[in-house]
Amino acid sequence: PISGMYQVFSPEVGLFLYRRIYGTSEFKAISLLQDDSSHSIGILASRFAHFLNADGQVLGLHCCNGLMWVDFYWNYEVRRYYVYNPTTNQYRQIPIPEIDRYSRRIEAVNIVFDPLTYDQYKLVCVFAKLIAGEDAWGEFIFWQYSSETQAWKDCGGIDIWDESNYSYYFEEGVFWDGNWDESNDSYYFEKGVFWDGNLYWVNSARSLLCFDFELECVRSLNVMNTYPASPDGVVFYFGNSGGSLHLIDLYKPRDDFLNVFELEVDMGLGRYHSRWLLKYRVDLGLLTARYPLMSNEQFVNYREKEFPFGILCFQVDKKANKAKLIISLPGKIISYEISDMIFEELVEIDPAYVKFVRYNMSIYTWKDAFNHFEILSCV
């Protein structure tokens, strides 16, 4: 990348959808603009699927403000990392961190890019470290890659392991169903969110970890819950919406409402103190009455449990005091305005048909959904 390069950054124009099921990767891009004025969104998925002009498979993906990190199994022979700009169709290969594969394993990589303040991008790689003398993974280590230095840097680690929990969710989420119900203590490192200059991860208990780019280290945030977290809670969405960090979860066993939270930070107690404020409660009964397929067991695969739908995106218009959910459900993607209770069908989507142990499963949910921004930036 060239310092001070010329950039054009457009507002959010669409969603990029990705799922990988039993070795097959699938991509789709949908427009979020009513006039569909973005010409690139229609060819984005096809362009991405062929950007390397090589056989292989996408094993991992993370996006931030128009740039993508891609973990690609090139020619089904060697694993390679790339940073890719789908708007310009340019990419750059990134060195994979050199580690002792017997004592550490790469769990997730997140990309961070803020074109409005800085013209360089960064990657954060999360490792699990094997506990000496035990057949178990303990401390998590964090490395940072800068496009300015083009090198990886060890930024230390943090011990967040719970010996009673072995279900950490990272990049090998082949059967992921759109719901994040893995464990109350699991941090979803694969789904890090860039917000307010730092990178954040959440777990089902609504706890937060923060990678501080100024201090180049990981911190645990002291988070208060103004609404109690459930031991069996399910996270449906975690992202940056309208300039704030939002979390959408479901309180089990009472699972008839989705809770939409907004993070409030500081409160005079310091940078790493915050609390979740309950902003909305969405009645699932109203949604399933309009779209019965949201609760139809016919579309439930063996990991989806009772939730054959997913929250792809949460949009906030603070000036108009409006909020909208983008929901993936069997056969289509819809939007739902929370305050006005208005539905809109955005696009119809065919399922991914998968044969598993003599059973055919129709998979409708998506592993990842990323906001797409058009940006003219070298990688």
C-alpha positions in Angstrom: 0.0 0.0 0.0 1.1 3.6 -0.7 0.8 6.1 2.1 -1.5 8.9 1.2 -3.1 7.1 -1.7 -6.2 8.4 -3.3 -9.4 6.7 -2.1 -13.1 6.8 -2.8 -15.3 5.4 0.0 -19.0 4.9 -0.6 -21.7 4.2 2.0 -22.9 0.7 2.6 -24.4 -0.6 -0.6 -25.1 -4.3 0.1 -24.5 -7.5 1.9 -22.0 -10.2 1.0 -23.1 -13.7 2.0 -20.8 -16.7 2.5 -21.4 -20.3 3.6 -19.2 -23.4 3.4 -20.8 -26.8 3.8 -19.1 -30.1 3.5 -16.2 -28.7 1.4 -18.4 -26.5 -0.9 -18.2 -22.8 -0.7 -21.1 -20.5 -1.9 -21.3 -16.8 -2.2 -24.0 -14.3 -2.9 -24.3 -10.5 -2.8 -27.6 -8.6 -2.4 -28.2 -4.9 -2.7 -29.5 -2.8 0.2 -30.2 0.2 -2.0 -33.8 0.7 -3.0 -32.9 2.2 -6.4 -30.2 -0.6 -6.9 -27.8 2.1 -8.2 -24.8 0.0 -7.4 -23.7 -1.8 -10.5 -21.0 -3.8 -8.8 -23.1 -5.6 -6.3 -24.7 -7.8 -8.9 -21.3 -9.2 -10.0 -19.6 -9.1 -6.7 -20.2 -12.8 -5.7 -19.2 -14.1 -9.1 -16.1 -11.9 -9.2 -15.0 -13.1 -5.7 -15.5 -16.7 -6.5 -13.1 -16.5 -9.4 -10.7 -13.8 -8.2 -7.7 -16.1 -8.1 -8.4 -17.9 -11.4 -7.4 -21.1 -9.7 -9.0 -24.3 -8.4 -9.4 -24.4 -4.7 -11.7 -23.6 -1.8 -12.3 -20.7 0.5 -11.7 -21.9 4.1 -12.2 -18.7 5.9 -13.3 -15.1 5.3 -13.5 -11.9 7.2 -14.4 -8.4 5.9 -14.1 -4.8 7.1 -15.0 -1.6 5.3 -14.6 -2.9 1.8 -11.6 -5.2 2.2 -11.6 -8.9 2.7 -9.2 -11.4 4.3 -9.4 -14.8 2.5 -8.1 -18.1 3.7 -7.8 -20.0 0.4 -6.9 -23.7 -0.2 -5.0 -23.0 -3.5 -5.3 -25.8 -6.0 -6.3 -28.0 -3.1 -2.6 -28.3 -2.3 -1.4 -25.4 -0.2 -3.2 -22.9 2.2 -2.7 -19.2 1.4 -3.9 -15.9 2.9 -5.0 -13.0 0.7 -6.3 -9.5 1.2 -8.8 -8.7 -1.5 -10.6 -5.6 -2.7 -13.8 -6.8 -4.6 -14.5 -3.3 -5.9 -11.1 -3.1 -7.8 -10.7 -6.9 -8.1 -7.1 -6.5 -6.7 -5.5 -8.8 -4.2 -2.3 -9.4 -2.3 -0.9 -12.6 -0.8 -0.1 -12.3 3.0 2.4 -14.6 4.7 0.9 -17.1 7.0 2.4 -16.7 10.6 5.2 -19.2 11.2 4.4 -21.1 14.4 5.1 -24.4 16.1 2.2 -26.4 14.8 2.6 -28.9 17.6 2.1 -26.4 20.4 -0.1 -23.8 18.7 -2.9 -23.7 16.2 -4.4 -20.8 14.2 -8.0 -20.3 15.3 -9.1 -17.2 13.5 -7.9 -14.1 11.5 -9.7 -10.8 11.4 -9.0 -7.8 9.1 -9.3 -4.2 10.3 -9.5 -1.3 7.8 -10.6 2.3 8.5 -10.2 4.3 5.2 -11.6 7.5 6.7 -8.7 7.8 9.2 -5.9 5.6 7.9 -4.9 4.2 4.6 -3.3 1.0 5.9 -5.0 -2.3 7.0 -4.2 -4.7 9.8 -4.8 -8.3 10.5 -5.2 -9.9 13.9 -4.4 -13.7 14.2 -5.7 -15.7 17.2 -3.7 -18.8 18.3 -4.6 -21.4 20.8 -1.7 -22.6 22.9 -1.3 -26.2 24.0 -1.0 -26.6 27.8 2.3 -28.1 28.7 2.0 -31.7 29.7 -1.7 -31.9 28.9 -3.8 -32.7 25.8 -5.7 -29.5 26.0 -5.6 -25.9 24.7 -5.2 -23.1 27.1 -4.0 -19.5 26.6 -4.9 -17.6 23.5 -2.1 -15.6 21.7 -2.7 -12.6 19.5 -0.5 -11.5 16.6 -0.9 -8.4 14.5 0.0 -7.9 10.8 0.4 -4.4 9.4 0.3 -3.6 5.7 2.8 -0.8 6.5 5.5 -3.1 7.9 4.3 -6.2 6.0 5.3 -8.3 9.0 3.6 -10.1 11.9 4.1 -9.0 15.5 3.5 -11.0 18.7 1.2 -9.0 20.9 0.9 -11.4 23.8 -2.0 -13.4 25.1 -4.8 -13.9 27.5 -6.1 -16.9 29.4 -9.8 -17.2 28.9 -10.0 -21.0 28.9 -12.7 -22.8 30.9 -11.7 -26.5 31.5 -15.3 -27.5 31.6 -15.8 -26.1 28.1 -14.3 -27.6 24.9 -16.6 -26.1 22.3 -14.8 -23.0 21.2 -16.0 -21.8 17.9 -13.5 -20.6 15.3 -12.8 -20.9 11.6 -13.8 -24.6 11.1 -17.5 -23.8 11.6 -18.6 -26.0 8.7 -22.0 -26.8 10.1 -22.7 -23.2 11.4 -26.4 -22.4 11.1 -26.7 -18.7 11.6 -27.1 -19.0 15.4 -24.1 -18.8 17.6 -25.2 -21.2 20.3 -21.9 -22.9 21.2 -21.1 -22.2 24.9 -21.7 -19.6 27.4 -18.0 -18.9 27.8 -16.9 -19.3 24.1 -15.6 -16.1 22.4 -16.5 -16.0 18.7 -13.0 -14.9 17.5 -13.9 -15.6 13.9 -16.5 -12.9 14.1 -14.6 -9.9 15.4 -16.1 -6.5 14.9 -14.1 -3.3 14.3 -15.6 -0.4 16.2 -14.3 2.8 17.7 -10.8 2.2 16.6 -10.5 -1.3 18.1 -11.4 -4.9 17.5 -14.1 -6.6 19.7 -15.2 -10.2 20.3 -18.3 -11.4 22.3 -19.5 -14.6 23.9 -23.0 -15.9 24.8 -22.8 -14.3 28.2 -22.3 -10.9 26.5 -18.8 -10.6 27.8 -16.3 -8.7 25.6 -12.7 -8.9 24.7 -11.0 -5.9 23.0 -7.8 -5.8 20.9 -6.4 -2.3 21.6 -4.4 -1.2 18.5 -2.9 1.8 20.3 -1.5 -0.4 23.1 -1.2 -3.5 20.8 -2.7 -5.9 23.4 -5.9 -7.6 24.3 -8.0 -6.5 27.2 -11.1 -7.9 28.9 -13.9 -5.4 29.4 -15.9 -5.1 32.5 -19.4 -5.2 31.1 -22.6 -4.7 33.1 -25.8 -6.3 31.9 -28.9 -4.1 32.4 -30.9 -7.2 31.4 -29.8 -10.6 32.7 -27.9 -12.9 30.4 -29.1 -16.5 30.1 -26.8 -19.5 30.7 -28.2 -20.9 27.5 -28.4 -17.7 25.5 -28.1 -17.7 21.7 -26.3 -14.9 19.9 -27.8 -14.0 16.5 -25.9 -10.8 15.7 -22.9 -8.8 16.8 -21.8 -5.8 14.8 -21.3 -2.1 14.3 -24.6 -0.4 13.4 -25.2 3.4 13.1 -21.8 4.1 14.8 -22.6 1.9 17.9 -21.8 -1.7 18.9 -24.9 -3.9 18.9 -25.7 -7.4 20.1 -28.8 -9.4 19.3 -29.5 -12.5 21.4 -32.3 -14.7 22.6 -33.1 -15.5 26.2 -33.6 -19.2 26.7 -35.8 -21.0 27.8 -38.2 -18.1 27.2 -37.4 -17.8 23.5 -40.2 -15.7 22.1 -38.3 -12.4 22.0 -35.1 -11.2 20.4 -33.2 -8.7 22.5 -31.4 -5.9 20.8 -28.6 -4.3 22.9 -26.4 -1.3 22.4 -23.0 -0.9 24.2 -22.5 2.2 26.3 -18.9 2.7 27.2 -16.9 4.8 29.8 -19.6 6.0 32.2 -16.7 7.8 34.0 -15.2 4.5 35.1 -12.5 4.3 32.4 -12.1 3.0 28.9 -12.7 -0.6 29.7 -15.9 -0.3 31.6 -19.2 -0.5 29.7 -22.8 -1.8 29.9 -25.3 -3.3 27.5 -28.4 -1.2 27.2 -31.6 -2.9 26.0 -32.8 -0.9 23.0 -35.5 -3.2 21.5 -37.4 -6.4 22.1 -38.6 -8.1 18.9 -41.6 -10.4 19.2 -40.8 -13.6 17.4 -44.5 -14.5 17.5 -45.2 -11.6 15.1 -42.5 -12.7 12.7 -43.4 -16.4 12.7 -47.1 -15.5 12.2 -46.1 -13.7 9.0 -43.5 -16.2 8.0 -44.3 -19.7 9.5 -41.2 -21.2 7.8 -39.2 -19.5 10.5 -40.3 -22.2 12.9 -41.0 -25.0 10.5 -39.1 -28.1 11.6 -38.9 -29.3 7.9 -36.0 -26.8 7.4 -34.0 -27.6 10.5 -30.7 -29.4 10.0 -29.0 -31.2 12.8 -27.1 -28.1 14.0 -29.9 -25.6 13.6 -32.0 -26.8 16.4 -35.2 -24.8 16.7 -33.9 -21.7 14.8 -34.0 -22.1 11.0 -33.3 -18.4 10.5 -30.5 -16.0 11.0 -30.0 -12.2 11.5 -27.7 -11.1 8.7 -27.7 -7.4 9.4 -29.0 -4.8 11.8 -29.4 -1.3 10.5 -29.9 1.9 12.6 -31.0 5.3 11.5 -30.5 7.4 14.7 -31.8 10.6 13.1 -35.1 9.0 12.2 -35.1 6.8 15.3 -35.6 3.7 13.0 -34.0 0.2 13.2 -34.3 -2.6 10.8 -33.4 -6.3 10.8 -32.2 -8.2 7.7 -33.3 -11.8 8.3 -32.4 -15.0 6.4 -35.1 -17.6 6.4 -36.0 -20.6 4.3 -36.2 -19.5 0.7 -35.8 -15.8 1.0 -34.2 -12.8 2.8 -36.5 -10.2 4.3 -36.2 -6.9 6.1 -38.2 -5.9 9.2 -38.6 -2.4 10.5 -38.9 -2.8 14.3 -40.7 0.4 15.2 -43.2 0.4 12.3 -43.4 -3.4 12.1 -43.1 -3.3 8.3 -41.9 -6.3 6.3 -40.2 -6.3 2.9 -39.1 -9.3 0.9 -35.6 -8.5 -0.6 -34.6 -11.6 -2.5 -35.5 -15.2 -3.0 -32.6 -17.7 -2.4 -32.3 -21.3 -3.2 -31.0 -23.7 -0.5 -27.7 -25.5 -0.5 -28.6 -29.2 -0.9 -26.3 -31.4 1.1 -26.3 -35.2 1.3 -25.3 -36.4 4.7 -25.3 -40.0 5.9 -28.0 -41.0 3.4 -30.1 -37.9 4.3 -30.6 -34.9 2.1 -30.6 -31.6 4.0 -31.6 -28.2 2.7 -29.4 -25.6 4.2 -30.9 -22.1 4.0 -28.8 -20.1 6.6 -25.5 -18.4 5.9 -22.2 -18.8 7.8 -21.3 -15.1 7.4 -22.8 -11.9 6.3 -20.7 -8.8 5.8 -21.7 -5.2 4.9 -20.2 -4.3 1.5 -18.7 -0.9 0.9 -17.3 0.3 -2.4 -13.7 1.6 -2.0 -11.0 2.3 -4.5 -7.9 1.3 -2.5 -4.8 -0.6 -3.3 -4.0 -3.7 -1.3 
